[in-house]
Amino acid sequence: MFFQTENASFKTAFTLEKSVAGLTEIYMNYDLFYDEGFKFVVSSPEGLLDYTITYENDKNYLSFALTD
């Protein structure tokens, strides 16, 4: 993981384990860094991924799950 405080950019890499059910969550300090919005990009060596993003009760947690 890498977070740049000067411009609030965050990068991470992970290995997707398709047999694990559930959401992936990323913590974002919305009020401190992203109150004007953000851009979320997911890439894969295999190409584009189909995913859904949800906010539960706390906009500081970005949750996403693959749909296929």
PDB file of N, CA, C and O in Angstrom:
ATOM      1  N   MET A   1       0.838  -1.182   0.000  1.00  0.00           N
ATOM      2  CA  MET A   1       0.000   0.000   0.000  1.00  0.00           C
ATOM      3  C   MET A   1       0.882   1.243   0.000  1.00  0.00           C
ATOM      4  O   MET A   1       2.008   1.237   0.496  1.00  0.00           O
ATOM      5  N   PHE A   2       0.330   2.306  -0.573  1.00  0.00           N
ATOM      6  CA  PHE A   2       1.013   3.583  -0.592  1.00  0.00           C
ATOM      7  C   PHE A   2      -0.019   4.700  -0.511  1.00  0.00           C
ATOM      8  O   PHE A   2      -1.005   4.698  -1.248  1.00  0.00           O
ATOM      9  N   PHE A   3       0.211   5.651   0.387  1.00  0.00           N
ATOM     10  CA  PHE A   3      -0.667   6.808   0.517  1.00  0.00           C
ATOM     11  C   PHE A   3       0.181   8.067   0.483  1.00  0.00           C
ATOM     12  O   PHE A   3       1.145   8.191   1.239  1.00  0.00           O
ATOM     13  N   GLN A   4      -0.167   8.992  -0.381  1.00  0.00           N
ATOM     14  CA  GLN A   4       0.529  10.267  -0.529  1.00  0.00           C
ATOM     15  C   GLN A   4      -0.322  11.352   0.123  1.00  0.00           C
ATOM     16  O   GLN A   4      -1.388  11.688  -0.392  1.00  0.00           O
ATOM     17  N   THR A   5       0.135  11.909   1.254  1.00  0.00           N
ATOM     18  CA  THR A   5      -0.667  12.899   1.970  1.00  0.00           C
ATOM     19  C   THR A   5      -0.804  14.217   1.215  1.00  0.00           C
ATOM     20  O   THR A   5      -1.801  14.919   1.382  1.00  0.00           O
ATOM     21  N   GLU A   6       0.183  14.568   0.384  1.00  0.00           N
ATOM     22  CA  GLU A   6       0.127  15.844  -0.321  1.00  0.00           C
ATOM     23  C   GLU A   6      -1.043  15.936  -1.295  1.00  0.00           C
ATOM     24  O   GLU A   6      -1.639  17.004  -1.438  1.00  0.00           O
ATOM     25  N   ASN A   7      -1.382  14.839  -1.967  1.00  0.00           N
ATOM     26  CA  ASN A   7      -2.482  14.871  -2.934  1.00  0.00           C
ATOM     27  C   ASN A   7      -3.552  13.809  -2.668  1.00  0.00           C
ATOM     28  O   ASN A   7      -4.456  13.623  -3.483  1.00  0.00           O
ATOM     29  N   ALA A   8      -3.456  13.121  -1.547  1.00  0.00           N
ATOM     30  CA  ALA A   8      -4.424  12.103  -1.101  1.00  0.00           C
ATOM     31  C   ALA A   8      -4.547  10.930  -2.063  1.00  0.00           C
ATOM     32  O   ALA A   8      -5.600  10.296  -2.130  1.00  0.00           O
ATOM     33  N   SER A   9      -3.484  10.631  -2.808  1.00  0.00           N
ATOM     34  CA  SER A   9      -3.550   9.459  -3.687  1.00  0.00           C
ATOM     35  C   SER A   9      -3.210   8.203  -2.888  1.00  0.00           C
ATOM     36  O   SER A   9      -2.308   8.199  -2.050  1.00  0.00           O
ATOM     37  N   PHE A  10      -3.947   7.156  -3.168  1.00  0.00           N
ATOM     38  CA  PHE A  10      -3.774   5.873  -2.488  1.00  0.00           C
ATOM     39  C   PHE A  10      -3.668   4.795  -3.538  1.00  0.00           C
ATOM     40  O   PHE A  10      -4.486   4.732  -4.456  1.00  0.00           O
ATOM     41  N   LYS A  11      -2.663   3.943  -3.410  1.00  0.00           N
ATOM     42  CA  LYS A  11      -2.497   2.807  -4.319  1.00  0.00           C
ATOM     43  C   LYS A  11      -2.271   1.556  -3.498  1.00  0.00           C
ATOM     44  O   LYS A  11      -1.573   1.567  -2.484  1.00  0.00           O
ATOM     45  N   THR A  12      -2.872   0.492  -3.957  1.00  0.00           N
ATOM     46  CA  THR A  12      -2.666  -0.791  -3.303  1.00  0.00           C
ATOM     47  C   THR A  12      -2.766  -1.905  -4.337  1.00  0.00           C
ATOM     48  O   THR A  12      -3.329  -1.719  -5.416  1.00  0.00           O
ATOM     49  N   ALA A  13      -2.227  -3.035  -4.004  1.00  0.00           N
ATOM     50  CA  ALA A  13      -2.326  -4.220  -4.861  1.00  0.00           C
ATOM     51  C   ALA A  13      -2.684  -5.402  -3.977  1.00  0.00           C
ATOM     52  O   ALA A  13      -2.239  -5.498  -2.833  1.00  0.00           O
ATOM     53  N   PHE A  14      -3.491  -6.296  -4.521  1.00  0.00           N
ATOM     54  CA  PHE A  14      -3.844  -7.491  -3.771  1.00  0.00           C
ATOM     55  C   PHE A  14      -4.170  -8.609  -4.741  1.00  0.00           C
ATOM     56  O   PHE A  14      -4.438  -8.377  -5.920  1.00  0.00           O
ATOM     57  N   THR A  15      -4.142  -9.802  -4.230  1.00  0.00           N
ATOM     58  CA  THR A  15      -4.496 -10.981  -5.013  1.00  0.00           C
ATOM     59  C   THR A  15      -5.929 -11.367  -4.684  1.00  0.00           C
ATOM     60  O   THR A  15      -6.280 -11.562  -3.520  1.00  0.00           O
ATOM     61  N   LEU A  16      -6.734 -11.471  -5.698  1.00  0.00           N
ATOM     62  CA  LEU A  16      -8.132 -11.838  -5.526  1.00  0.00           C
ATOM     63  C   LEU A  16      -8.253 -13.342  -5.354  1.00  0.00           C
ATOM     64  O   LEU A  16      -7.769 -14.114  -6.181  1.00  0.00           O
ATOM     65  N   GLU A  17      -8.896 -13.744  -4.285  1.00  0.00           N
ATOM     66  CA  GLU A  17      -9.189 -15.147  -4.047  1.00  0.00           C
ATOM     67  C   GLU A  17     -10.684 -15.332  -4.278  1.00  0.00           C
ATOM     68  O   GLU A  17     -11.495 -14.985  -3.419  1.00  0.00           O
ATOM     69  N   LYS A  18     -11.047 -15.875  -5.426  1.00  0.00           N
ATOM     70  CA  LYS A  18     -12.455 -15.950  -5.820  1.00  0.00           C
ATOM     71  C   LYS A  18     -13.314 -16.826  -4.909  1.00  0.00           C
ATOM     72  O   LYS A  18     -14.537 -16.684  -4.891  1.00  0.00           O
ATOM     73  N   SER A  19     -12.691 -17.726  -4.156  1.00  0.00           N
ATOM     74  CA  SER A  19     -13.478 -18.596  -3.290  1.00  0.00           C
ATOM     75  C   SER A  19     -13.896 -17.902  -1.993  1.00  0.00           C
ATOM     76  O   SER A  19     -14.729 -18.438  -1.262  1.00  0.00           O
ATOM     77  N   VAL A  20     -13.349 -16.739  -1.690  1.00  0.00           N
ATOM     78  CA  VAL A  20     -13.698 -16.020  -0.473  1.00  0.00           C
ATOM     79  C   VAL A  20     -14.912 -15.137  -0.753  1.00  0.00           C
ATOM     80  O   VAL A  20     -14.877 -14.283  -1.639  1.00  0.00           O
ATOM     81  N   ALA A  21     -15.969 -15.350   0.000  1.00  0.00           N
ATOM     82  CA  ALA A  21     -17.187 -14.548  -0.159  1.00  0.00           C
ATOM     83  C   ALA A  21     -17.089 -13.315   0.726  1.00  0.00           C
ATOM     84  O   ALA A  21     -16.413 -13.336   1.755  1.00  0.00           O
ATOM     85  N   GLY A  22     -17.748 -12.266   0.336  1.00  0.00           N
ATOM     86  CA  GLY A  22     -17.781 -11.064   1.158  1.00  0.00           C
ATOM     87  C   GLY A  22     -17.211  -9.863   0.437  1.00  0.00           C
ATOM     88  O   GLY A  22     -16.750  -9.949  -0.701  1.00  0.00           O
ATOM     89  N   LEU A  23     -17.256  -8.752   1.125  1.00  0.00           N
ATOM     90  CA  LEU A  23     -16.820  -7.486   0.561  1.00  0.00           C
ATOM     91  C   LEU A  23     -15.347  -7.219   0.861  1.00  0.00           C
ATOM     92  O   LEU A  23     -14.796  -7.738   1.831  1.00  0.00           O
ATOM     93  N   THR A  24     -14.729  -6.415   0.027  1.00  0.00           N
ATOM     94  CA  THR A  24     -13.425  -5.842   0.305  1.00  0.00           C
ATOM     95  C   THR A  24     -13.675  -4.406   0.729  1.00  0.00           C
ATOM     96  O   THR A  24     -14.428  -3.689   0.071  1.00  0.00           O
ATOM     97  N   GLU A  25     -13.055  -3.976   1.818  1.00  0.00           N
ATOM     98  CA  GLU A  25     -13.270  -2.628   2.323  1.00  0.00           C
ATOM     99  C   GLU A  25     -11.962  -1.849   2.361  1.00  0.00           C
ATOM    100  O   GLU A  25     -10.909  -2.376   2.720  1.00  0.00           O
ATOM    101  N   ILE A  26     -12.061  -0.587   1.981  1.00  0.00           N
ATOM    102  CA  ILE A  26     -10.938   0.334   2.060  1.00  0.00           C
ATOM    103  C   ILE A  26     -11.382   1.502   2.925  1.00  0.00           C
ATOM    104  O   ILE A  26     -12.445   2.080   2.700  1.00  0.00           O
ATOM    105  N   TYR A  27     -10.568   1.848   3.913  1.00  0.00           N
ATOM    106  CA  TYR A  27     -10.886   2.985   4.766  1.00  0.00           C
ATOM    107  C   TYR A  27     -10.395   4.266   4.103  1.00  0.00           C
ATOM    108  O   TYR A  27      -9.251   4.347   3.656  1.00  0.00           O
ATOM    109  N   MET A  28     -11.271   5.264   4.045  1.00  0.00           N
ATOM    110  CA  MET A  28     -10.936   6.575   3.493  1.00  0.00           C
ATOM    111  C   MET A  28     -11.357   7.618   4.525  1.00  0.00           C
ATOM    112  O   MET A  28     -12.479   7.566   5.027  1.00  0.00           O
ATOM    113  N   ASN A  29     -10.486   8.551   4.845  1.00  0.00           N
ATOM    114  CA  ASN A  29     -10.898   9.640   5.720  1.00  0.00           C
ATOM    115  C   ASN A  29     -11.575  10.686   4.842  1.00  0.00           C
ATOM    116  O   ASN A  29     -10.938  11.624   4.363  1.00  0.00           O
ATOM    117  N   TYR A  30     -12.866  10.507   4.644  1.00  0.00           N
ATOM    118  CA  TYR A  30     -13.629  11.323   3.707  1.00  0.00           C
ATOM    119  C   TYR A  30     -13.523  12.815   4.022  1.00  0.00           C
ATOM    120  O   TYR A  30     -13.224  13.616   3.136  1.00  0.00           O
ATOM    121  N   ASP A  31     -13.766  13.191   5.276  1.00  0.00           N
ATOM    122  CA  ASP A  31     -13.776  14.609   5.639  1.00  0.00           C
ATOM    123  C   ASP A  31     -12.405  15.260   5.495  1.00  0.00           C
ATOM    124  O   ASP A  31     -12.318  16.431   5.127  1.00  0.00           O
ATOM    125  N   LEU A  32     -11.343  14.531   5.775  1.00  0.00           N
ATOM    126  CA  LEU A  32      -9.998  15.111   5.731  1.00  0.00           C
ATOM    127  C   LEU A  32      -9.420  15.161   4.321  1.00  0.00           C
ATOM    128  O   LEU A  32      -8.753  16.133   3.966  1.00  0.00           O
ATOM    129  N   PHE A  33      -9.664  14.117   3.498  1.00  0.00           N
ATOM    130  CA  PHE A  33      -8.990  14.028   2.204  1.00  0.00           C
ATOM    131  C   PHE A  33      -9.909  14.037   0.983  1.00  0.00           C
ATOM    132  O   PHE A  33      -9.482  14.471  -0.087  1.00  0.00           O
ATOM    133  N   TYR A  34     -11.158  13.571   1.104  1.00  0.00           N
ATOM    134  CA  TYR A  34     -11.970  13.329  -0.091  1.00  0.00           C
ATOM    135  C   TYR A  34     -13.319  14.039  -0.084  1.00  0.00           C
ATOM    136  O   TYR A  34     -14.258  13.574  -0.729  1.00  0.00           O
ATOM    137  N   ASP A  35     -13.430  15.138   0.622  1.00  0.00           N
ATOM    138  CA  ASP A  35     -14.725  15.815   0.710  1.00  0.00           C
ATOM    139  C   ASP A  35     -15.181  16.405  -0.626  1.00  0.00           C
ATOM    140  O   ASP A  35     -16.354  16.743  -0.785  1.00  0.00           O
ATOM    141  N   GLU A  36     -14.267  16.530  -1.582  1.00  0.00           N
ATOM    142  CA  GLU A  36     -14.634  17.000  -2.923  1.00  0.00           C
ATOM    143  C   GLU A  36     -14.771  15.856  -3.920  1.00  0.00           C
ATOM    144  O   GLU A  36     -14.913  16.096  -5.119  1.00  0.00           O
ATOM    145  N   GLY A  37     -14.732  14.625  -3.444  1.00  0.00           N
ATOM    146  CA  GLY A  37     -14.890  13.459  -4.294  1.00  0.00           C
ATOM    147  C   GLY A  37     -13.587  12.725  -4.540  1.00  0.00           C
ATOM    148  O   GLY A  37     -12.532  13.127  -4.049  1.00  0.00           O
ATOM    149  N   PHE A  38     -13.668  11.656  -5.298  1.00  0.00           N
ATOM    150  CA  PHE A  38     -12.500  10.839  -5.591  1.00  0.00           C
ATOM    151  C   PHE A  38     -12.736  10.060  -6.869  1.00  0.00           C
ATOM    152  O   PHE A  38     -13.865   9.961  -7.351  1.00  0.00           O
ATOM    153  N   LYS A  39     -11.678   9.516  -7.405  1.00  0.00           N
ATOM    154  CA  LYS A  39     -11.744   8.641  -8.569  1.00  0.00           C
ATOM    155  C   LYS A  39     -11.259   7.268  -8.124  1.00  0.00           C
ATOM    156  O   LYS A  39     -10.202   7.147  -7.505  1.00  0.00           O
ATOM    157  N   PHE A  40     -12.026   6.245  -8.437  1.00  0.00           N
ATOM    158  CA  PHE A  40     -11.702   4.876  -8.040  1.00  0.00           C
ATOM    159  C   PHE A  40     -11.454   4.050  -9.289  1.00  0.00           C
ATOM    160  O   PHE A  40     -12.332   3.944 -10.145  1.00  0.00           O
ATOM    161  N   VAL A  41     -10.271   3.463  -9.405  1.00  0.00           N
ATOM    162  CA  VAL A  41      -9.895   2.695 -10.598  1.00  0.00           C
ATOM    163  C   VAL A  41      -9.452   1.301 -10.162  1.00  0.00           C
ATOM    164  O   VAL A  41      -8.646   1.152  -9.243  1.00  0.00           O
ATOM    165  N   VAL A  42      -9.986   0.291 -10.828  1.00  0.00           N
ATOM    166  CA  VAL A  42      -9.587  -1.096 -10.586  1.00  0.00           C
ATOM    167  C   VAL A  42      -9.058  -1.658 -11.892  1.00  0.00           C
ATOM    168  O   VAL A  42      -9.705  -1.545 -12.933  1.00  0.00           O
ATOM    169  N   SER A  43      -7.888  -2.260 -11.836  1.00  0.00           N
ATOM    170  CA  SER A  43      -7.339  -2.870 -13.043  1.00  0.00           C
ATOM    171  C   SER A  43      -6.852  -4.274 -12.729  1.00  0.00           C
ATOM    172  O   SER A  43      -6.623  -4.637 -11.575  1.00  0.00           O
ATOM    173  N   SER A  44      -6.703  -5.043 -13.784  1.00  0.00           N
ATOM    174  CA  SER A  44      -6.298  -6.432 -13.654  1.00  0.00           C
ATOM    175  C   SER A  44      -5.490  -6.818 -14.880  1.00  0.00           C
ATOM    176  O   SER A  44      -5.742  -6.289 -15.963  1.00  0.00           O
ATOM    177  N   PRO A  45      -4.531  -7.717 -14.747  1.00  0.00           N
ATOM    178  CA  PRO A  45      -3.808  -8.193 -15.929  1.00  0.00           C
ATOM    179  C   PRO A  45      -4.734  -8.842 -16.958  1.00  0.00           C
ATOM    180  O   PRO A  45      -4.417  -8.868 -18.148  1.00  0.00           O
ATOM    181  N   GLU A  46      -5.868  -9.363 -16.508  1.00  0.00           N
ATOM    182  CA  GLU A  46      -6.820 -10.014 -17.404  1.00  0.00           C
ATOM    183  C   GLU A  46      -7.764  -9.030 -18.075  1.00  0.00           C
ATOM    184  O   GLU A  46      -8.525  -9.420 -18.961  1.00  0.00           O
ATOM    185  N   GLY A  47      -7.733  -7.777 -17.678  1.00  0.00           N
ATOM    186  CA  GLY A  47      -8.623  -6.784 -18.279  1.00  0.00           C
ATOM    187  C   GLY A  47      -9.505  -6.137 -17.236  1.00  0.00           C
ATOM    188  O   GLY A  47      -9.186  -6.133 -16.047  1.00  0.00           O
ATOM    189  N   LEU A  48     -10.618  -5.591 -17.692  1.00  0.00           N
ATOM    190  CA  LEU A  48     -11.523  -4.878 -16.813  1.00  0.00           C
ATOM    191  C   LEU A  48     -12.247  -5.822 -15.866  1.00  0.00           C
ATOM    192  O   LEU A  48     -12.544  -6.966 -16.211  1.00  0.00           O
ATOM    193  N   LEU A  49     -12.521  -5.330 -14.682  1.00  0.00           N
ATOM    194  CA  LEU A  49     -13.275  -6.096 -13.692  1.00  0.00           C
ATOM    195  C   LEU A  49     -14.659  -5.490 -13.547  1.00  0.00           C
ATOM    196  O   LEU A  49     -14.825  -4.274 -13.648  1.00  0.00           O
ATOM    197  N   ASP A  50     -15.640  -6.326 -13.313  1.00  0.00           N
ATOM    198  CA  ASP A  50     -16.995  -5.868 -13.074  1.00  0.00           C
ATOM    199  C   ASP A  50     -17.218  -5.876 -11.570  1.00  0.00           C
ATOM    200  O   ASP A  50     -17.149  -6.931 -10.940  1.00  0.00           O
ATOM    201  N   TYR A  51     -17.482  -4.727 -10.995  1.00  0.00           N
ATOM    202  CA  TYR A  51     -17.613  -4.638  -9.557  1.00  0.00           C
ATOM    203  C   TYR A  51     -18.709  -3.657  -9.192  1.00  0.00           C
ATOM    204  O   TYR A  51     -19.134  -2.839 -10.009  1.00  0.00           O
ATOM    205  N   THR A  52     -19.155  -3.753  -7.959  1.00  0.00           N
ATOM    206  CA  THR A  52     -20.114  -2.794  -7.437  1.00  0.00           C
ATOM    207  C   THR A  52     -19.493  -2.122  -6.218  1.00  0.00           C
ATOM    208  O   THR A  52     -18.765  -2.759  -5.456  1.00  0.00           O
ATOM    209  N   ILE A  53     -19.779  -0.843  -6.035  1.00  0.00           N
ATOM    210  CA  ILE A  53     -19.285  -0.097  -4.888  1.00  0.00           C
ATOM    211  C   ILE A  53     -20.485   0.297  -4.037  1.00  0.00           C
ATOM    212  O   ILE A  53     -21.494   0.776  -4.554  1.00  0.00           O
ATOM    213  N   THR A  54     -20.367   0.093  -2.748  1.00  0.00           N
ATOM    214  CA  THR A  54     -21.449   0.472  -1.850  1.00  0.00           C
ATOM    215  C   THR A  54     -20.894   1.249  -0.674  1.00  0.00           C
ATOM    216  O   THR A  54     -19.765   1.025  -0.240  1.00  0.00           O
ATOM    217  N   TYR A  55     -21.697   2.161  -0.169  1.00  0.00           N
ATOM    218  CA  TYR A  55     -21.424   2.816   1.101  1.00  0.00           C
ATOM    219  C   TYR A  55     -22.442   2.268   2.077  1.00  0.00           C
ATOM    220  O   TYR A  55     -23.648   2.339   1.841  1.00  0.00           O
ATOM    221  N   GLU A  56     -21.954   1.726   3.165  1.00  0.00           N
ATOM    222  CA  GLU A  56     -22.896   1.293   4.194  1.00  0.00           C
ATOM    223  C   GLU A  56     -23.260   2.532   5.011  1.00  0.00           C
ATOM    224  O   GLU A  56     -23.562   3.574   4.429  1.00  0.00           O
ATOM    225  N   ASN A  57     -23.241   2.453   6.291  1.00  0.00           N
ATOM    226  CA  ASN A  57     -23.634   3.588   7.121  1.00  0.00           C
ATOM    227  C   ASN A  57     -22.516   4.608   7.301  1.00  0.00           C
ATOM    228  O   ASN A  57     -22.765   5.692   7.829  1.00  0.00           O
ATOM    229  N   ASP A  58     -21.320   4.303   6.889  1.00  0.00           N
ATOM    230  CA  ASP A  58     -20.174   5.170   7.122  1.00  0.00           C
ATOM    231  C   ASP A  58     -19.471   5.436   5.805  1.00  0.00           C
ATOM    232  O   ASP A  58     -18.923   4.510   5.207  1.00  0.00           O
ATOM    233  N   LYS A  59     -19.473   6.678   5.336  1.00  0.00           N
ATOM    234  CA  LYS A  59     -18.857   6.985   4.051  1.00  0.00           C
ATOM    235  C   LYS A  59     -17.334   6.922   4.093  1.00  0.00           C
ATOM    236  O   LYS A  59     -16.690   7.112   3.061  1.00  0.00           O
ATOM    237  N   ASN A  60     -16.740   6.660   5.254  1.00  0.00           N
ATOM    238  CA  ASN A  60     -15.296   6.482   5.359  1.00  0.00           C
ATOM    239  C   ASN A  60     -14.855   5.093   4.907  1.00  0.00           C
ATOM    240  O   ASN A  60     -13.665   4.859   4.692  1.00  0.00           O
ATOM    241  N   TYR A  61     -15.790   4.187   4.763  1.00  0.00           N
ATOM    242  CA  TYR A  61     -15.454   2.830   4.332  1.00  0.00           C
ATOM    243  C   TYR A  61     -16.020   2.585   2.941  1.00  0.00           C
ATOM    244  O   TYR A  61     -17.236   2.570   2.751  1.00  0.00           O
ATOM    245  N   LEU A  62     -15.143   2.396   1.981  1.00  0.00           N
ATOM    246  CA  LEU A  62     -15.539   2.073   0.620  1.00  0.00           C
ATOM    247  C   LEU A  62     -15.541   0.555   0.503  1.00  0.00           C
ATOM    248  O   LEU A  62     -14.495  -0.077   0.651  1.00  0.00           O
ATOM    249  N   SER A  63     -16.686  -0.029   0.243  1.00  0.00           N
ATOM    250  CA  SER A  63     -16.813  -1.475   0.131  1.00  0.00           C
ATOM    251  C   SER A  63     -17.097  -1.845  -1.305  1.00  0.00           C
ATOM    252  O   SER A  63     -17.915  -1.200  -1.961  1.00  0.00           O
ATOM    253  N   PHE A  64     -16.431  -2.881  -1.807  1.00  0.00           N
ATOM    254  CA  PHE A  64     -16.716  -3.317  -3.161  1.00  0.00           C
ATOM    255  C   PHE A  64     -16.630  -4.821  -3.247  1.00  0.00           C
ATOM    256  O   PHE A  64     -15.950  -5.477  -2.458  1.00  0.00           O
ATOM    257  N   ALA A  65     -17.339  -5.350  -4.226  1.00  0.00           N
ATOM    258  CA  ALA A  65     -17.384  -6.791  -4.449  1.00  0.00           C
ATOM    259  C   ALA A  65     -17.462  -7.054  -5.934  1.00  0.00           C
ATOM    260  O   ALA A  65     -18.099  -6.303  -6.673  1.00  0.00           O
ATOM    261  N   LEU A  66     -16.819  -8.113  -6.371  1.00  0.00           N
ATOM    262  CA  LEU A  66     -16.931  -8.532  -7.751  1.00  0.00           C
ATOM    263  C   LEU A  66     -18.335  -9.055  -7.986  1.00  0.00           C
ATOM    264  O   LEU A  66     -18.921  -9.706  -7.121  1.00  0.00           O
ATOM    265  N   THR A  67     -18.864  -8.769  -9.149  1.00  0.00           N
ATOM    266  CA  THR A  67     -20.201  -9.246  -9.468  1.00  0.00           C
ATOM    267  C   THR A  67     -20.180 -10.532 -10.278  1.00  0.00           C
ATOM    268  O   THR A  67     -21.221 -11.162 -10.469  1.00  0.00           O
ATOM    269  N   ASP A  68     -19.019 -10.925 -10.751  1.00  0.00           N
ATOM    270  CA  ASP A  68     -18.914 -12.170 -11.504  1.00  0.00           C
ATOM    271  C   ASP A  68     -17.724 -12.953 -10.998  1.00  0.00           C
ATOM    272  O   ASP A  68     -17.446 -14.044 -11.495  1.00  0.00           O
TER     273      ASP A  68
END
